[in-house]
Structure formats: structure tokens, C-alpha cells
Amino acid sequence: MLYREAGQYKSNYASDMAVFPLREDRIGLGVMLAIALVAIPFLGNDFFIASVMIPFLVFSLAAIGLNILTGYTGLISLGTAAFMGVGAYSCYKLTTFFPHVNIIVLILVSGLFSAGIGVLFGLPSLRIKGFYLAVATLAAQFFLQWAFVRVPWLFNYNASGAIEVPQRTLFGLPITGAAATAETRYFVCLGLVVVMTWFASNLVHGRLGRSWMAVRDMDIAAELMGIKLLNAKLGAFAVSSYFAGVAGAMMIFFWYGGGEAADVFSIRLSFNILFMVIIGGLGSLIGSFFGAAFLSVLPTALKFGLPALGVPLTGATAEHVTFMLVGALIILFLIVEPHGLARLWQIGKQKLRTWPFPY
């Protein structure tokens, strides 16, 4: 009754090809943005915002980057965490060289360095794919992680070997450093994620996105149709690495407040982001948010939610249970619904549109 397209006529090409063709979808998007902007900051406490919402936004952006490469272009990558590390260290060096430049500008610029490294390690995709490309990106993960630890210039020769986030302000409010509140950091992360999601949506629904999907479905046929595989594949690596680099800079500057590469940008993080894309749904931007929400909320819910309900569960046990649940869900989705939670969301909306006669 509440989700119908009756009476909503499409009188031009733009309305027919709109990302949200139904009025209810646009209203729902507005409601979600209102909740994110108003309800969560004022109703959630500092722990919820800092431990759940900010990680969710960071992982969502990283998952979008990987989804562009794997879901839309069909190229497997196991080095997402390394590209995130490139963005984090690039932003750290930029704050050293340009201390008076706005930190948001530096975060966005740091993604360009990650994009350049992504293009460099994406060159093997022109000759190999599948398992061999996954091994090549895995080599990038190990090499870059080694560089983060063994090149002292990257962390300004700090004895601890860690990134020390300086305090920066925006309109007089500290947004990084110890003085920055959780709400302020959340608003900055939310603004960056919304803008970059809008940018990604325009990319995947445009000419470049159609070329990526053609390469994913059959690269030989795409090349015969006139699509240049060099531009398409390296463009996908560049855009994906750019999103990952910005997410890595956000992780260090707005979430952790510092960190060591060996602990933060490890192969485990690369696999976690890949799991988010698989569970959320390949080739779907909203699936990236679903997967990030699931894997960022689940550990916190098990660690703190179950003990609050009277179920005794230690932190180590909660971590093991999380691993088991994620593994079981990956197997379940690969067998039952390979397109993940995004496909289930799409099926549910389609059934609502045809209610009371759902097929």
C-alpha cells in the first residue's frame, strides 16, 4: 500500500533512467539522511558514534572502492588495506609539508597518491585475471605493508613507528586530534561519504561504469565493441584505490587518531573489506553499505550487547564467534544468494510493488 508506482509517469529519458525512479525511494533516502544527520548525533552517545558509526562510514567507503573494482569490473583485489595505508601515510606527509592547508583537502588529495599506486599495481590486470591477479594484488599488500614499517621517512622518523595525528580545525572547531569530539568527527566523515557516494553513483551509472560492467561480463566482447581495456581496467584500479586511500586517511585521522601500519593496514583488513562486499552484494553501492553495517556492528553487538542481555561472553570469545558467523554467512550467501544482501533488499522492494500478488 505504501510502495507503489501507480500514477508516477515517466515523461522523459532522464526520469526513466533516474537512480531513484520512485518517489518512495527518494523519500526513503531523505529519511535515512535525516536520521544520520539529526537522530544519530543527538540520540547516540559518544561510544556508539566513535565505535560503531565512524567505523561504519569508513568501511562503507572502502567497500565502495573495492566494489567498483571487483563488483563492477570483475577484477579481484586482495590489497585494499595496502591502498588504504598509502592514503593514510600520504595524508600524514601532506600535513607535515602543508600544515596550514585544510585537512579535508589533504584527505581528498591523499587519495590521488593511492590512485597512482593502484594504477601501478593494476598493470598486471592487462595480461592476467582471476587467481593470478589476486596473487599480484596480494603481493602489493605485502610489499606496501613492508614499506610502511621499514621506510622511516613515511612516519617522520618517529621512534614508535606510528602516525601521530596533529590537531586541525574546521570553522574554528577541532576535527582531528585529542580535542575533536566524536560528533564533530562523525559529521565530517558523513559529509565525505555522502559526497563520494554521489560521485561513485554518477560514475557507475555513466559511460565509464557501463564500460566497467562490459569488461566484467566479457572483456573480449567489450574490446570488440570498441572499449579500450587499458583505460577501463586501469581506470577501475585508479578509482577503487582513490576511494580506498581516502577511507584509509579517514580511518587514521577520524577514527583511530594514529596507528601503526602493521596493526591497522594488515591483510586481515583486506579480507574483511572483501567479506563486506561479498555479504553486501557485488556490483551494488547499497550492498557496500549493507556489508559494512553488518561487519562493523556485529563485533560490537556480540561484545557488548549480549553481556548487557545477560549472556556471558568475553571479548576473545566474541571475536571467535564473529569469525565463525562471518565464515558461515559467506558460504551461505555464495550458495543461496551470490548477490548478497542488496539482492534480498531488491527482491523485497519488488514484492512490495506487486503486493498483494507478489511473484
N, C-alpha and C positions, 0 to 999 in steps of 0.2 A: 504493500500500500504506500510506503514512503519512498520507494526506489523505482520510479517509472520514467520512461522516456516519452510517454504519450503527450502530445501537444508541444514537444520540443523539436521544432523543424530546423533542418539544416539547409539554408538557402544559398550558401556559397561554399567554395572549396576550403576556405580557412576554417569554417565551423565544422566541416565534415572531417578535417584532419587534425582537429584540436586534440591536445594531450588529454584534456578532461572534457569530453563532449557533453556529458550530462550535467545539469545544474546541481544535482545532488552531490556529484563528485567535487565540484568547486566549493560547494558549501561545506562539505566534509573536510576539505583541505583547509579552508578558513578556520573551521572549528579547531582542528589539530594545531594550527599555528597559534591560535588564541590560547589554547591550553599550554603550549610550550612557552609563550611569551608572558602569560599572566598567571595561570594556575600553578604551574610548577615552581616558579621562583618565590611565590608568596605563600604557598601551602607546604612546599617541601623544605626540610631542614638542610643544614649545611652538609651533613653526612650524605644524605640522599643525592644532593646536587653534585657534590665532589666525587662520590664513589660510584654513582650509577649514571647520572645524566651526562656528565662531561665525558666519561669513557664511551658511553653510547654514541655521542656525537663524533668523537674521534674515530672510533671503529667504523661508524657508518660511512665516513668519508673515505677511509682506507678501503672498505669493502666496495664502494662505488668504483674506485680506481681499479681494483682487481677485476671487478665485474665487466668493466669496459674492455679489458684485455682478454679475459677468459670467457665471459658470458656472451659478449657481443662480437668478438673477433675470433674466438676459438683457439687462442694461444695460451698455453699453460705456463704459469709462473709460480715458482716457489721462493722468490726473492723479494717479496713485498716488504718485509721488515727491513731489509737492507736499504731499499729505496726510501723508506721512511727515515732511516738513520741518516741518509745523505741530506734529506731536507732538514732534519734537526741540527746536524753539525753545520750545515750551510747557514742556517739562521743564526746559530751561535757565533760563527765567524763574522757574519754581517753586522751583528750587534756590536762586535768589537771594532770593526772598521768604520761603521757609521752609527755612533752612539746616539745621535740626535734625530735619526730617521724614525718615523712611526713604526712600532713593532709589527703592526698588521701588514704594512707594506713589505717589511722584511720577510715575514712569513710567506706572503704570496710570491715574493721574488725567489725565496729559497726553493720553491717547487721547480723553478726553471733549472737549477743545478741538478736536481733529481731527475728531471726530464732528460737532460743531456746524458747522464749516466745510464738512464733507461734505454735511450736510443743506442748507446754504445753496446750494451749487453743484449740488445734486441737484434743486432745484426745477424746472429746465427739463425733467427727465425726465417730468414730469406732462403735458407737451404735445408733446415731441419724443422721438424714439428713433433708433437706428441711427446713421447717419453724422453727423447733426446733433447728436446727444447727444455723440458722440465729439469733435466740434469744440468743444462747450461745455465739456467737461472739459479739453480741450487749452488752452482759454482760461484755465481755472482754474490749470493748470500754469504758464503763462507769467506770470499775474498774481501768484501766490503766490511764484514764484521771484524776480520783480522786488521784491516786498515784503521778502523775506529779505535782499536786498542793499541796498535803499535806505532801510530803516527802521532807523536805528542803535539804537533802543530795544530791538529784539529781541535784539541781541548785546551789550547793555550798553555801547554806545558804544566797543567795543574798536577800537583803531587798525587791527588786522589784519582786522576784519570777520568773525572766526571765533568759533565756540563754543569756549570753554575749559572743559573738563570738570573740576569740582572733585573732590577725593578724598572718597569716602564709604565707610563701613564697615557691615558686617552681622555681628553677633555678634563684634565685635572684629576681623574680617578686612576689609581694604580690597577693595572690589569695583569701584570706579572710580578713575581716576587712574593715575599712573605706578607706584604701589606695588602695584596689583592684578595678581595673576598671571593667566596665560592660563587655568589650570584653574579658578580661582575665578570668573572671568567666564563661562566655559563652563557651569559648574553653574548659575549664576543664569539665564543665557539658556535653558538646557534646562528649568529649572523653570517659567519663564514660558511657554515654548512648549507644554509639556505641558498646563499648566492651561488655556491659552487654546484649544488644540486640542480639549480635552474640552468646553469651553464652546461652541465652534463646532459640534462634533458634535451636542450637545444641541439647538442652535438649528436646524440644517438637518434634523434628524430629528423635529422637533416641529411644532406648528401653524404657527409663523412660517415655517419652512423650506418646508412644503407650500404656503403661500400664495405664497412667492417662486417656486417652481417652476411654479405655476399661472400666475403673471404671465409667466414666461418662455415657457411653451408657447403661451399665447394670452391676452393681457391683457383683451380684450373679453369672452371667455367667463368669465374669472376674475371680472370685475366683475359679470357677470350672475349668477354663483353667490353673490355677497354679499361678495366680497373687496374691501376698500377699497384702491384703487390708491394713494391718497395715503399711507396708513400703510405699505403693503407696499414701495413704491419708496423713500420717504424712510427707512424703517427699514433697508432694504438699504444705502443710502448711508451711514447713520449707523454701522451695524455694520462695514461694509467700511472706512470711514475710521478707525474706532476701532482696528481691527487694524493698519491702515497707520501710524497715529500711534504706537502702542506699538512697532511694528517700527522706525520712524524714530528714536525715543528710544533703543532698544536699539542701533541702528547707531552712533549717535554716542557713547553713554556706555560701551558694552561692546566695540565693535569699533574704531572709528577713534580714540576718545579726544579728539575735537574735529574741526572741519571747517568749510568754507565752503559755503554753500548752492549757489553757482554751480558748484562742483565735485562735490558729493555728490548733491543732490536735483535733478538735471537731467532733461530729457526723455528722455535715454538710459536712465536708471534706470527710468522709467515703462515704456518699451518692453521693457526686459529682464525686468521682472516680468510683463508681458503675455506675453512669449515663454515664460516658465516655466509659466504657466497653460495656454497652447496645447499645448506639448510634453507637460506632465504630464497634462493632461486636464481639460476643462471640467466643472464640476459634480462634482468629486471632491476630497475633502480629502487623500486619499493621493496623488492626482495632483499636488497643490501641493508635496508633499514630493519627489516624483519629479522634477518640473521644476526645483525649487530645487537639488536634489542635482546634477542634470545640469549646469546652467548655472553653479553655483558651483565644481564640481570640475573641469569641462572646461578653463577657462583655466589653472588651476594645474597640471593634469596635462600640458598641452601645453608650458607654460613651463618646468617643472622636471622632469617625468617623462621626456619624450623626450630632452633632453640627457643625463639620467642613463643612458639606454639606448644612448647613442652617436649619437643623431640630432641633428646641429647645428641649433639653432633659437633665434633671438634673441627677445627679448621682444616687439618690434614685429611680427615675423613670426607669432609665436604668437597675437597679438591679431587679426591679419588672418585667420589660419586659423580662429580661433574664430568670427569673424563669418560666414565662408563656410559653416562647418559648421552653425551655428545657422540661417542662412537656408535652407540645403538641407533641414534637418530639419523646419523649419516647413512648407515646401512639401510635403515627403513625408508628414507627418502629416495635413495638411489634405486631401490627395488619398486616401491609403491608409487612415488611421485617424484620423478627426477627433476622437475622444475621447481620443487620446494614449496615453501610457504606462500610465495607470491602466486603460484598456480592455484592453491587452495583458496586464496583470497579472491582470485578472479572467478573461480567456479562459484563461490558463494554469492558474489555480486550478480553473476549471470542468472543464477536460480532466483534471486530476488526480483530481477527484471521480468521474469516469466511466471512469477507466482500468480495464481495457485496451480499452474501447470508446469512445474519445473521438469526439464527433461533429465 
